[in-house]
């Protein structure tokens, strides 16, 4: 399992982004995955909460670690 540790500014930006909800569902789901992972939720918990696949969670985390938000 990959540990995600968002910076304070990234976390604030993602919270605003998700709350506004102006983007497409895919982008909002990616933001929610990162926020939940930052809170220490396990991949299985994120799967259940957001109804996404394990590979989606892995890909979002991997993209964050390689490219940032």
NUKOL-853187 format. One record per residue (C-alpha): residue number from 1; x, y, z. Coordinates in Angstrom, 2 decimals. Example, Ala and Ser with C-alpha at 12.3 -4.5 7.8 and 13.67 -1.06 7.14 Angstrom:
<rs>
<1,<12.30,-4.50,7.80>>
<2,<13.67,-1.06,7.14>>
</rs>
This chain:
<rs>
<1,<0.00,0.00,0.00>>
<2,<1.32,3.40,-1.01>>
<3,<1.26,6.10,1.68>>
<4,<-0.03,9.46,0.57>>
<5,<0.89,12.59,2.50>>
<6,<-0.61,15.72,1.00>>
<7,<0.91,19.09,1.72>>
<8,<-1.36,21.51,3.56>>
<9,<-1.95,23.64,0.48>>
<10,<-2.70,20.59,-1.68>>
<11,<-5.19,19.36,0.88>>
<12,<-6.92,22.75,1.04>>
<13,<-7.03,23.04,-2.76>>
<14,<-8.48,19.53,-3.11>>
<15,<-11.11,20.18,-0.44>>
<16,<-12.26,23.33,-2.25>>
<17,<-12.16,21.53,-5.60>>
<18,<-14.29,18.62,-4.35>>
<19,<-16.74,20.84,-2.46>>
<20,<-17.43,23.07,-5.47>>
<21,<-18.15,20.04,-7.66>>
<22,<-17.82,22.00,-10.92>>
<23,<-15.71,19.39,-12.70>>
<24,<-16.56,16.01,-14.17>>
<25,<-17.14,12.99,-11.95>>
<26,<-13.80,11.41,-12.82>>
<27,<-11.80,14.40,-11.61>>
<28,<-13.87,14.68,-8.43>>
<29,<-13.34,10.98,-7.70>>
<30,<-9.59,11.40,-8.10>>
<31,<-9.64,14.25,-5.61>>
<32,<-11.70,12.22,-3.14>>
<33,<-9.32,9.25,-3.45>>
<34,<-6.34,11.44,-2.54>>
<35,<-8.16,13.06,0.37>>
<36,<-9.25,9.71,1.80>>
<37,<-5.78,8.22,1.32>>
<38,<-4.30,11.22,3.10>>
<39,<-6.63,10.52,6.06>>
<40,<-5.12,7.05,6.30>>
<41,<-7.98,5.10,4.74>>
<42,<-6.96,1.76,3.28>>
<43,<-7.53,0.99,-0.38>>
<44,<-10.33,-1.46,0.47>>
<45,<-12.14,1.23,2.47>>
<46,<-11.76,3.73,-0.39>>
<47,<-13.12,1.11,-2.82>>
<48,<-16.21,0.64,-0.68>>
<49,<-16.79,4.35,-0.03>>
<50,<-16.37,5.53,-3.61>>
<51,<-17.31,2.39,-5.59>>
<52,<-14.08,2.45,-7.59>>
<53,<-11.71,-0.32,-8.56>>
<54,<-8.41,-1.15,-6.94>>
<55,<-6.55,-0.28,-10.13>>
<56,<-8.13,3.20,-10.18>>
<57,<-6.93,3.87,-6.65>>
<58,<-3.45,2.60,-7.47>>
<59,<-3.28,4.72,-10.63>>
<60,<-4.42,7.91,-8.86>>
<61,<-1.91,7.43,-6.04>>
<62,<0.88,6.60,-8.46>>
<63,<0.13,9.67,-10.58>>
<64,<0.17,11.85,-7.47>>
<65,<3.51,10.47,-6.34>>
<66,<5.06,10.96,-9.79>>
<67,<3.44,14.23,-10.88>>
<68,<1.79,15.84,-7.86>>
<69,<-1.73,17.24,-7.79>>
</rs>
